[in-house]
Amino acid sequence: METETTTELKKIRADLNLLTNLYSKLVEKLIPEEEPEAEDLKAIHNIDKISSESELLKVFDA
């Protein structure tokens, strides 16, 4: 048995889902998705070296 509050919450959730979908479609139109360039793909897939504290202090002359 649904209460009035439960019914209203379900309506609000449906409205929020609708607004979220509309916003998503608007963003897709305004900001089209681009394919990454070769340089970007290389940066994404390369494993970065993590510097130690002593290496950072050397760079900053501290």
Sequence and secondary structure as in RCSB ss.txt:
>XXXX:A:sequence
METETTTELKKIRADLNLLTNLYSKLVEKLIPEEEPEAEDLKAIHNIDKISSESELLKVFDA
>XXXX:A:secstr
   HHHHHHHHHHHHHHHHHHHHHHHHHHHS      HHHHHHHHS      HHHHHHHTT 
